[in-house]
């Protein structure tokens, strides 16, 4: 299966970039002509365009309560970053599942179906049950009319979208987590399950568990990994880094190894987001894709 | 004295002309020759434009022709304002996004984060039209089953929390509908201004909530004596409750170089209304007090267009021509300006105007009507009062 490569934008990273409130005021010698109209969102848009220009398949936007909201950021950059799948991460506590579905419908209609949902895990004990119900209701109002639901967290009567809203496709759903409960939830409700980085043996085992649970649920669930990446011209320059690290060739090789272990979706991150998107996009992605072509041949 | 004029983004498609009811802008009608966003290429395929591209044109037109922003309505079969606003944030510079939404849609702390983020994305151009009324089957469609007066109680609590977490200090709240402990916006987000809040709803429950939280009280246009009384009552009641309300009117205009041309378009539009459209608008169930006031006009039962002329330059059949309120203003540019001046004299502090087609009419009304305001005979008492 084809590898999908996503860049991950963290709204809280590089906090000074484009941030008007953090511009130096006193003691700054150069004449500063930046207007109030230039904002942090210009930086987000640059990162998104960088990911598009350098060949990523999509852009994840991390959920950071202390910074800009991922759904606002994803929509704000969508029209200037063509082709990318935009995947905001958000918890299932944001509000009504019907309303979330409706916001998604508009996003899909406006962007030729380029939205994905990454439901961020929450800390409360009800999180898994609520996420399952959130997705059940959101898919329900997309796919059925009338849709009725009476559950623990959500209630709908006579719901469901009409033409033309009902023509939008439901966003691919990414869920996360390493334990059996998370994998079971993904088997029932995710399109892609994202693992944190771990040893190759551990990942193999978890991918097998996921496949077994998905098979039992009668669904297809792809496996992915959320991982930091350090790619440099030589292995020596990347020593001591965690995640996927090494020379461009080495990093491409590690991705190929993970792919062979059943991982097809790679959500990559590095800081600073803009420069590293260019670097990875320019030097690593072509190697990964060339390797795939060789394997296929 | 200055008055805020907003335009409106039609979120349920638009018509190329007020004379015909076909939604030929957007995909609420079939993809065919003559439709736009999406339209057809020369070889007959979907041209790839989407309705958001048309909304972007309208927002830019409103911005360039002197409107401060636009209302973005929210109904079950419309595109969504929380999605539209950030999508268009970076393509506009001064256009304020007036987001219509119901407190039941979002968690209040999350809504505060979303709002602060949108303020940052737009340079403080977020405005809210908080909707609490409605009810009946449409409320259950959204998954919301509160009874009428409870919904205003919830709106009050929602806005208590919305403002509370904006203070930057850990905020506790123990309400009937919401409980919050130690929540706050981060310093980065709390630095933004709380969006201006526009409120609707005529019942006393609504006014109690408005007195506490609203900046503007928004009403559809009603017959002038009625709306004068209403504004006076709103201002008096909210003052008793310790609030201060400005009042605003949402109204459609058909403004033409001459009055005859304006009524000709109304007449043509009326004669093109199909029985299916009449049936669609007849007796829609709702428990909203505002909607009931409009329904009393009974435009669906009119046999002739001029049965619906309810006053000088006032026509009560707009809901037959496009979704929305029934009563609107029809006349020459000068007459339309005079009506708006008259409404200002009667207590209006702001307006949400609209006209079909929304793109072209934004320019027309921005260029031909708005510059006349404050210069008509109706404005004389205002000018004298200001001296």
Boltz contact constraints between the chains, C-beta under 6 A:
constraints:
  - contact:
      token1: [A, 41]
      token2: [B, 121]
      max_distance: 6.0
  - contact:
      token1: [A, 66]
      token2: [B, 186]
      max_distance: 6.0
  - contact:
      token1: [A, 68]
      token2: [B, 117]
      max_distance: 6.0
  - contact:
      token1: [A, 69]
      token2: [B, 113]
      max_distance: 6.0
  - contact:
      token1: [A, 69]
      token2: [B, 114]
      max_distance: 6.0
  - contact:
      token1: [A, 69]
      token2: [B, 117]
      max_distance: 6.0
  - contact:
      token1: [A, 72]
      token2: [B, 86]
      max_distance: 6.0
  - contact:
      token1: [A, 72]
      token2: [B, 117]
      max_distance: 6.0
  - contact:
      token1: [A, 72]
      token2: [B, 118]
      max_distance: 6.0
  - contact:
      token1: [A, 72]
      token2: [B, 121]
      max_distance: 6.0
  - contact:
      token1: [A, 75]
      token2: [B, 83]
      max_distance: 6.0
  - contact:
      token1: [A, 75]
      token2: [B, 86]
      max_distance: 6.0
  - contact:
      token1: [A, 75]
      token2: [B, 87]
      max_distance: 6.0
  - contact:
      token1: [A, 76]
      token2: [B, 86]
      max_distance: 6.0
  - contact:
      token1: [A, 76]
      token2: [B, 89]
      max_distance: 6.0
  - contact:
      token1: [A, 76]
      token2: [B, 90]
      max_distance: 6.0
  - contact:
      token1: [A, 76]
      token2: [B, 121]
      max_distance: 6.0
  - contact:
      token1: [A, 79]
      token2: [B, 87]
      max_distance: 6.0
  - contact:
      token1: [A, 94]
      token2: [B, 107]
      max_distance: 6.0
  - contact:
      token1: [A, 94]
      token2: [B, 110]
      max_distance: 6.0
  - contact:
      token1: [A, 95]
      token2: [B, 105]
      max_distance: 6.0
  - contact:
      token1: [A, 95]
      token2: [B, 106]
      max_distance: 6.0
  - contact:
      token1: [A, 95]
      token2: [B, 107]
      max_distance: 6.0
  - contact:
      token1: [A, 96]
      token2: [B, 105]
      max_distance: 6.0
  - contact:
      token1: [A, 96]
      token2: [B, 143]
      max_distance: 6.0
  - contact:
      token1: [A, 98]
      token2: [B, 142]
      max_distance: 6.0
  - contact:
      token1: [A, 98]
      token2: [B, 143]
      max_distance: 6.0
  - contact:
      token1: [A, 99]
      token2: [B, 105]
      max_distance: 6.0
  - contact:
      token1: [A, 102]
      token2: [B, 80]
      max_distance: 6.0
  - contact:
      token1: [A, 103]
      token2: [B, 80]
      max_distance: 6.0
  - contact:
      token1: [A, 103]
      token2: [B, 82]
      max_distance: 6.0
  - contact:
      token1: [A, 103]
      token2: [B, 83]
      max_distance: 6.0
  - contact:
      token1: [A, 106]
      token2: [B, 79]
      max_distance: 6.0
  - contact:
      token1: [A, 106]
      token2: [B, 80]
      max_distance: 6.0
  - contact:
      token1: [A, 106]
      token2: [B, 83]
      max_distance: 6.0
  - contact:
      token1: [A, 107]
      token2: [B, 83]
      max_distance: 6.0
  - contact:
      token1: [A, 110]
      token2: [B, 50]
      max_distance: 6.0
  - contact:
      token1: [A, 110]
      token2: [B, 52]
      max_distance: 6.0
  - contact:
      token1: [A, 110]
      token2: [B, 87]
      max_distance: 6.0
  - contact:
      token1: [A, 154]
      token2: [B, 143]
      max_distance: 6.0
  - contact:
      token1: [A, 155]
      token2: [B, 143]
      max_distance: 6.0
  - contact:
      token1: [A, 156]
      token2: [B, 143]
      max_distance: 6.0
  - contact:
      token1: [A, 157]
      token2: [B, 140]
      max_distance: 6.0
  - contact:
      token1: [A, 158]
      token2: [B, 137]
      max_distance: 6.0
  - contact:
      token1: [A, 158]
      token2: [B, 140]
      max_distance: 6.0
  - contact:
      token1: [A, 158]
      token2: [B, 141]
      max_distance: 6.0
  - contact:
      token1: [A, 159]
      token2: [B, 141]
      max_distance: 6.0
  - contact:
      token1: [A, 162]
      token2: [B, 77]
      max_distance: 6.0
  - contact:
      token1: [A, 164]
      token2: [B, 27]
      max_distance: 6.0
  - contact:
      token1: [A, 164]
      token2: [B, 28]
      max_distance: 6.0
